């Protein structure tokens, strides 16, 4: 009987150790988090919600909801900038200041005091990346890599902004601006597609229009022209 008790005791100790190992492993295994964000999508455009009322289905996106969680009670903002700001910061747009569509040359954007989902995830050991459209300001301090993202590659405005410079009306307006098209572009011209990385080094270089670089490296890869839009994937 004494032998049996010893065996059971050893088995229980081994089981307890195994549970501790499994618990530690579970704590170390963090799920990957992928957010797919699109502008101007109605609730019924994804068939997981619209149930095919649009005359088509979106099976790949539906699979995410079918195998995970579908959120059915929420509020949406009336513009792309406001919606993105609300999601990224967890704040109402009236609090973050980003209530309207951001435009080139606007001083308004992602504020230092506003939190970000990326900063929260970084605190839990995540690597973070933002690819595609940001639209939370075009100054250097507004870039995602200044707000918790390790890497950003994408554009900073709605696509119409990138197309405007190729349109005749825009060119006529710029030519009639005091100082001509060059002066207009210097103050209101759109930045190109930005590729930036967060760094520990504080770059004190100050751009006349876009401000100090700060703890990031920034490369402008060129304008998002109509031709480039044909195969641009933001990555």
Order of alpha helices (4+ residues) and beta strands (2+ residues): alpha-alpha-alpha-alpha-alpha-alpha-beta-beta-alpha-alpha-alpha-beta-beta-alpha
